[in-house]
Amino acid sequence: MRHAVVRPDIGFRLVKDGETIIDCPPRQDAVARVAALWGRDVAGALLPVQYTHGDIAVTGFLARPPVSRGNRNREYFSVRKRPITDSRLSEAVESAYHSLLMKGQYPVCALDIELRLEAVDVNVHPTKREVRILDMASVVSAVREAVHTALHPEGGAAVPTSLDDHYDRFDNR
């Protein structure tokens, strides 16, 4: 699931006991991929994230409130397209949502962080789920600002209410 959400350019198929659990074709746009994996309701609540500060770029998507989860299971992060887990990134996203979700609810997001290759060490964990980022404070700040900017567009413009037009061509789930 982590790889399929982060890499819509790659096709994924998971078959368990003869039943297809995940079937995502390559080169799928993010909305279609999320609709296939997490359902149409979540896909309809997506907001794009595109933020750059210096050598740090944060891209991906997040779900507009009130779409949320009772745990962090739908907070997905990757560094240079490699899925990772990091509580500091989760906390950065959650702080940007702090007044938008009920207590005990967690955001839905998939964010990729692009850094210069020499700014990250990917060989710190046997399963490659953790990385060492040399300037983690800057990355945390960029992630928080990226999410805040997506949720609160400049000039007070309203956040779109739906992305239905992006996936009208897909079957209902």
PLY file of the C-alpha trace (Angstrom):
ply
format ascii 1.0
element vertex 173
property float x
property float y
property float z
element edge 172
property int vertex1
property int vertex2
end_header
0.00 0.00 0.00
2.80 2.42 0.91
4.53 1.90 -2.40
1.33 1.99 -4.44
0.23 5.32 -2.96
3.62 6.98 -3.32
4.41 5.65 -6.81
1.38 6.06 -9.11
3.79 5.82 -12.05
4.34 2.11 -11.27
1.70 -0.60 -11.55
0.95 -2.81 -8.54
-1.08 -5.99 -8.24
-1.46 -7.97 -5.02
-3.15 -11.36 -5.18
-3.84 -13.29 -1.98
-5.37 -16.78 -2.04
-6.46 -16.23 -5.63
-8.25 -12.96 -4.84
-6.96 -9.66 -6.24
-6.55 -7.29 -3.29
-4.79 -4.41 -5.06
-4.83 -3.80 -8.81
-3.39 -0.46 -9.86
-2.18 0.12 -13.41
1.00 2.11 -14.08
0.87 5.84 -14.84
-2.29 6.38 -12.83
-2.98 9.90 -11.59
-3.06 10.38 -7.81
-6.84 10.76 -7.58
-7.48 7.56 -9.52
-4.89 5.68 -7.47
-6.40 6.84 -4.16
-9.91 6.01 -5.40
-8.72 2.48 -6.18
-6.90 2.02 -2.87
-8.87 4.03 -0.32
-12.21 4.66 -1.99
-14.00 7.43 -3.78
-14.85 9.42 -0.64
-11.20 9.93 0.25
-10.26 10.59 -3.38
-12.96 13.27 -3.57
-11.47 15.07 -0.58
-7.90 15.32 -1.92
-5.98 18.55 -2.06
-2.73 18.73 -3.99
0.48 19.66 -2.19
3.27 21.39 -4.08
5.72 23.34 -1.98
9.36 24.26 -2.39
11.68 25.98 0.04
15.34 26.11 -0.94
16.52 22.59 -1.75
13.46 20.95 -0.19
10.37 20.12 -2.25
7.23 18.59 -0.75
4.67 17.15 -3.17
1.72 14.83 -2.92
-1.76 15.16 -1.54
-3.76 15.38 1.65
-7.42 14.95 2.48
-9.52 17.95 3.30
-11.19 17.79 6.72
-13.33 16.20 7.98
-11.89 13.16 6.15
-9.60 11.59 8.74
-8.71 8.37 10.55
-8.64 7.24 14.15
-4.93 6.40 13.79
-1.89 7.32 11.69
-2.37 4.44 9.23
-3.07 6.79 6.30
-0.17 9.18 6.88
2.30 8.13 4.21
5.69 9.72 3.68
8.51 9.10 1.26
11.91 10.61 0.72
13.00 10.59 -2.90
10.10 8.17 -3.62
11.25 5.72 -0.91
8.46 5.06 1.64
9.53 5.82 5.20
8.03 6.24 8.64
9.00 9.14 10.88
7.00 10.44 13.83
8.45 13.95 13.36
6.87 14.17 9.91
3.55 12.92 11.29
3.70 15.54 14.03
4.46 18.26 11.45
1.39 17.32 9.41
-0.80 17.01 12.49
0.28 20.43 13.76
-0.86 22.01 10.49
-4.27 20.34 10.98
-4.43 21.10 14.72
-7.67 23.12 14.72
-9.30 21.32 11.78
-9.76 17.78 13.11
-11.47 16.46 16.20
-9.26 15.19 18.99
-8.21 11.60 18.34
-8.49 12.00 14.56
-5.49 11.96 12.22
-4.99 13.37 8.73
-4.91 11.35 5.53
-1.92 12.24 3.37
0.81 10.98 1.08
3.78 13.32 0.84
7.07 12.90 -0.97
10.08 14.93 0.13
12.75 15.66 -2.44
16.19 16.54 -1.13
19.66 16.64 -2.56
21.06 13.11 -2.51
23.85 14.10 -0.12
21.31 15.52 2.37
19.93 12.09 3.26
21.34 8.74 4.42
19.04 5.87 3.48
21.15 3.12 5.06
20.21 3.55 8.72
17.47 0.91 9.08
17.48 -2.77 7.99
14.07 -2.50 6.28
14.85 0.96 4.85
11.77 2.43 6.61
13.82 5.15 8.27
16.30 7.60 6.85
18.67 10.10 8.41
18.10 13.59 7.10
20.97 15.96 7.85
18.77 19.02 8.40
15.60 17.43 9.78
14.41 20.69 11.36
14.22 22.32 7.91
12.37 19.33 6.47
9.86 19.28 9.33
9.30 23.01 8.87
8.84 22.59 5.10
6.33 19.75 5.58
4.35 21.78 8.14
4.31 24.82 5.83
3.41 22.71 2.78
0.38 21.24 4.55
-0.65 24.58 6.04
-0.42 26.24 2.60
-2.54 23.50 0.99
-5.18 23.76 3.71
-5.20 27.58 3.84
-4.51 28.98 0.36
-3.13 32.52 0.19
-5.56 35.40 0.03
-8.17 33.54 2.04
-9.46 31.73 -1.03
-11.73 28.84 -0.18
-10.32 25.34 -0.30
-12.08 23.47 -3.13
-15.01 21.44 -1.89
-14.39 18.50 -4.19
-12.13 17.00 -6.80
-15.02 15.03 -8.33
-14.22 16.39 -11.78
-10.86 14.61 -11.64
-12.36 11.13 -11.30
-15.77 11.29 -12.94
-14.33 8.98 -15.58
-13.74 6.21 -13.02
-16.18 3.56 -11.88
-17.99 3.98 -8.58
-16.56 1.92 -5.77
0 1
1 2
2 3
3 4
4 5
5 6
6 7
7 8
8 9
9 10
10 11
11 12
12 13
13 14
14 15
15 16
16 17
17 18
18 19
19 20
20 21
21 22
22 23
23 24
24 25
25 26
26 27
27 28
28 29
29 30
30 31
31 32
32 33
33 34
34 35
35 36
36 37
37 38
38 39
39 40
40 41
41 42
42 43
43 44
44 45
45 46
46 47
47 48
48 49
49 50
50 51
51 52
52 53
53 54
54 55
55 56
56 57
57 58
58 59
59 60
60 61
61 62
62 63
63 64
64 65
65 66
66 67
67 68
68 69
69 70
70 71
71 72
72 73
73 74
74 75
75 76
76 77
77 78
78 79
79 80
80 81
81 82
82 83
83 84
84 85
85 86
86 87
87 88
88 89
89 90
90 91
91 92
92 93
93 94
94 95
95 96
96 97
97 98
98 99
99 100
100 101
101 102
102 103
103 104
104 105
105 106
106 107
107 108
108 109
109 110
110 111
111 112
112 113
113 114
114 115
115 116
116 117
117 118
118 119
119 120
120 121
121 122
122 123
123 124
124 125
125 126
126 127
127 128
128 129
129 130
130 131
131 132
132 133
133 134
134 135
135 136
136 137
137 138
138 139
139 140
140 141
141 142
142 143
143 144
144 145
145 146
146 147
147 148
148 149
149 150
150 151
151 152
152 153
153 154
154 155
155 156
156 157
157 158
158 159
159 160
160 161
161 162
162 163
163 164
164 165
165 166
166 167
167 168
168 169
169 170
170 171
171 172
